[in-house]
Amino acid sequence: MTTETDKDRTSEREAALIARLIAAGYGRAEPAILQPASVFLDLSGEDIRGRIYLTGDASGAEYCLRPEYTIPVCRDYLASAQAGQAAAFSYLGPVFRYRSNGPAEFNQAGLESFGRADREAADAEIFTLAVEAAHELGAGPLKVQIGDTGLFTRFLAMLDLPPVWLRRIRRGHARGQSLDLMFKPPENGNGGDHSGVLAALEGTDKTGARALVEDLLSIAGISSVSGRSAGEIAERFLEQASLKAGGAIAAEKRSLIERYLAIEGNPDAASGKLRALAADAKLDLADVLDAFDARLGFIAARGFDVSELDFSARFGRNLDYYTGFVFEAHDPARAIRPIIGGGRYDGLLRTLGATQDIPAVGAAIWCDRMGASA
């Protein structure tokens, strides 16, 4: 039971947290609670898409209650005079997602950094400020896991995999799937026979497939299915058609992927193993591994013991827009789910309307998972 004293203490901690972030140079952002639904349906991971609260207006436009802050803060930044320039924002307020075992409205805090060319230093700053902010809210000793989506993407690109497998492995990695599950042929969700659609899509380019599926859904009066957009449904059908036509991954390449995903533990030791793998496979990963080491150096320079971090090559975050460094922190004494999550998403702002990629990194803090918010 939450008492008035608990609420007062929560308010005090949250006020101290946002004051710390503002003092660090992250001005407070206040994006609108009502957001265009299509943006989140297209760009968020399935974990969020399936729990969004949707609504509409008399014109037929679809909106949703703000399910998270990153995309709204990005949209406001792009609409401002600061667009394309270095800028930093913090936030603290309600977000709305369906949860089977908790309130659908809960507070989220966090910070976002845009436009900094010194990516590794920006990563380290966001990461360490988020950890400090969590302690401001009352978090105990944290167990922190880090990964690098950009490094894995470069590794896969250098293996020259068929596009269908590249998509499947990257998507499976973000969802934390085992390699066996990533390589398992996709199954039709309802067990129905889709052979007619697969035959129609076989050999069709992505644009044509998207148009066909959108037409079929439009005829049926459907704009999305289980949170998946028409484009995602088209991509799933194309994937099945491609796998049906063949194109398995060579055993040697699968072995390299298995070896890569097995690397974990102390980040400095992991860096050595990653370099050894790159040398053995004759893959030029020097620049991304140099960036990996530089980031660790910046984190250490900010007073954080890098040996306390747990690197896992398998670790990714289940949001579709991450492109680089990713991290999560757990407070084992308080919550099973992470209380901090974040990472780099350099491509998101172009997707939202920027003329080019803009360096971007951020972190979210779930206040209620620390007992800091009801």
N, C-alpha and C positions, 0 to 999 in steps of 0.2 A: 504494500500500500504506500502510495506517495503522499507525504505530508507537506504542509505549507512550508515547513523548514527546509525540506528537501528541495522544493521548487525554488525557494530563495537562494539556496546554495547553488543550484543549477544555474540560475540567472547570473549569479556573481561570477561563476566559473566561465560561462559563455561570454560575458562582458569582458573578462580578463583576456580570454583567448582572442577575440576579435581585436581588442586593443593592441595585443602583441603583434598580430599580423599587420595591422595598419602601421604600427611603429616601425616594422621591418620594411615598409615601402609598398605594401599591398593595399591599395585603396579599396574601400568596401563597394562591392557591386550589389545591385538590387534588381535583378531581372524579373520580368513579369511572371506571375504564377501561371497564367494561361498561355500556352505555347502551341505553335502549329504541330499537329500530330504527325504529319508526314515526315518531318525531320527525324523524329525519334524512331519511327517505324523503319526508316531506311538506314539509320546510322548506328543505333544502339544494338547491343548484344541481345540475344534471345532472353537472357535472364531479366532484362528490363522490359523488353517489348511485350512479353506475356503478362506484365503486371501493371501496365499503364491504365490510367483512368481517362477514358475518352468521352468527348462531348462534341456538339456541333451547334451551328447557328442557323438562322433562317435562310441564309444563302446556300447552305449545303456544305460550307467549309468545316473541316474536322479540326478539333483542338484537343489538347490534353492538359491535365494538371501537371505542373513541372515535376518530372520523375527524378531529375538530378540537375546539377548546376552547370556542368562543363559546357554543354551545347548552348544553353541560354546565355552564359557569360560570353562565349565565342560570338554569338549572333549580335549581342549588344556592342562588343568591341568592333566588329566589322562595320557596324552602322555608325560608329563614332568617328570623330576627327583623328583619333589615334590609330585607326586601322593601318596596318603595315609597319607601325613603329613599335619600339619596345614599350611594353606596358605590363603592369602587374596588378592583380585584383584578388581580394579576399571576399568571403561570403559566409553568412550564417543565417539559416532560416529553414522554413518547412519545405519538404519534398513529399511527394505522394506516390506510393506504390502499394499494390495489394500484397499483403503478407498474411499467411495463414495463422501465424502465431504471434501477431503483434499489431499495433495500431497502423493504419494505412497512412497516417500523417505523422512525420517525425522530423526532427531537426538534423540538418547536415551542415557541416562547416567545411571550409577548404580554401584553396588558393590556386590561382592560375597565372602563368607567366607566358607572355607572347613576344615574339620578335627578337629574342636574344640570340646572337650568332655564337656565343660561347656556350654551346649546348651542354657540355658535360658539367660546367660550373653551375648552370641553371638547374640541371637535374639534381645536383648535390644540394643546392639551396632549397629547392622545393621539398625534397625528401627530408632534410634535417629540420626544416621549419615545421613540417607536418608532424614529425615525431615530437618536437618540443610542444606544439599546440595540443597534442593528445595528452601529454603529461599535465598541461595546464588544466585540462578537463578532468584530471584525476586518474589517468591510466597508470597502471603499475608497470613493472618491467615487461618490455615488449619482445616478442619473437618476430623477427623481420625476415621476410623472404624476398629476394630480388631475382629478376630475370632480364632478358634482353631480346625483345621481339625483333628489333632491327638486325641484330647479329644472326638470329635464326633465319630470318628472311634472306639475308645475303648468302648464308651457307646453302640454303635450298636453291637459290638462284644459280649458284655456281655448279650445282649438280646437274643443271639442265634437265629438269624433270618435265614430263608432259604437263601442260597447264591444268588439266583436270586433277592430277595428283597434287600439284602445287597448291591448288585451292583447298583440297581435302585435308592435306597435312597441316596447312596453316590454320585452317578453321578448327581442326581437331586439337591442335596444340593450344589454341586460345581457350578451348573448353576443358583442357586438362585430360584429354582422352589418352588411353594407352596406344602404343604404336599398332598393336594388333587390331584395335577398334578403328584406327585411322585407315588401315588397309582393308578392312572388311567391306565388301561390296555393299552399297546402299540398298536398303529395303524400302518398298512402298509402305508408307505409314499405315494405310488401311487394308493392305493386302490385296487391293484391287488390281485389275489388269490395265496397265497404262501403255501397253505395247503400241496402240494406235498413235498416241501422242508422241512416244519415243521415236516411232518410225517417221512421223512428220517432222520432228526436230533434228533427226540424224543428218548431219552435214549442213545444217542451217547455222548461219553466224549468230552471234549473241544478240545483235540488234533485231534480226528477224525473229529469233525465238522469243525475245521479250515482247515484241509486237503481237505475236501470235497468242501468247499466254494472256497478255493484257486484254486482247480482243475477246478471248474465251471468258475471262473473268467478268469483263464488262457486260457481255451478253447475259451472264448469269446474275448480274447485279452485285458482284463481289469486288471490294477494293483491296482486301487482304485476307489471308487465311492464317489463323493462329499467330498473328503478329508478323507474318512474313509478307513482304511486298510482292507484287507481281514479278518484279525483276529477280527476286530471290527464288521464287517458284520456278521461273524459267531456267535459272542457273542450275537448280536441282535436277530438272528434267534433262538439261544438256549434259550434266555430269553422268546421269544414268545412261544416256545414249552413248556417250563416249566410252564409258566402261564396258558397255555391251559390245562395242566394236573392238575392244582389246586395248592394249597399251599398258601392260604391267611394268612395274619398276624393276630394273635389273637387281639381282641379289647383292651385287657389290655396293650399289647405292643405298639399298635398304640397310645394309650392314653399317655404312657410314652414319646414316641417320640414327640408328640404334646406339652407336658409340657416342654420338653427339648428345643425345637425350639422356644418357647415363651419367653425364658429368654434373656433379653437385658438390656442395660443401663450402669450405672456406673460399671466398672470392679470389684471393690471390693464387691459391693452389689451382682453382678452376681455370684461371687465365692461362696458367702453364699447360694444363691438359688440353685446352682449346687450341693453343698454339701448336702443340705436338700433333693433334689431330689434323690441323690445317697443313702442317708440313708433310705428314705421312700421305695425305690425300692430294698433295700438290694443289691446294686451294689458296688463293691470295686473299686472306682475311686480315692482312696487317693493319689496314686503316681502322676497321671496326674494332679490332682487338686493342689497338692503341687507344681508341676512344674509351673502351671498357676500362682500361687501366687508369686513364686520366680521370675518369669519373670517380673511381675509388680513391684516387689521390685527393680530389676536391672534397669528398666526403670526410676523409681523415683530417684534412686541413680545417674543417669546421668543428673538430673536436669529437667526432664519432668514431668509435672503435670498429674498424672494418671487419675485424675477426669475429665480431658478434653477428654479422650478417650471414645469412644462409643463401648461397646462390644455387639455383636449380635450372639447368637447361630445359627442363620440362615445364617450368613455370611460365604461364601466360595469363592475362586477365581477359575474362569473357566479355569484352567490349570490342566492337569491330574496328574502332578507329586507332588503336595503339600501334605505333610504328617503331618504338625504341625501348629505352629503359622502362621497366615496370617493377612495381613493388607492392607488397601488402604487409601489414603489421597486425599481429594478434596479441591480445592480452589474455594469456592462458587462464588467469584467475577470474576473468569476468565474462568472456564471450567466446563462442566457438567460431563464429564468423569474424572476418577481419574488421578491425576498427579504423584502419587507414588503408586506402587503396589509391594508386595513382600511376602516372607514367607519362611518357612522351607521345605526342600525337601530331606530328608535323603536317600530315596530309589533311587533317580535318577541316581547317579553315578554307582551303581551296574548295573542298566539297560543299562548304556552306556559302560559297560565292566569291572568295578571294581570287585574284587573277593568277596567283602562284602560291606554292606552299609557304607557310609562315611557321618558323620554329615555335613550338608550343609544348608546355609541360605543366602538369597540375596534380593535385592530390585532394581527395575527399576524406572527411573524418565523420564517422557515424556517432553522433553524440549519445544516442540512446544505448549503444552497445557498451558504454562505460558507466551506465547508471546516471549519466549527466543530463538526460532529457527523458521525460515520460513518453 
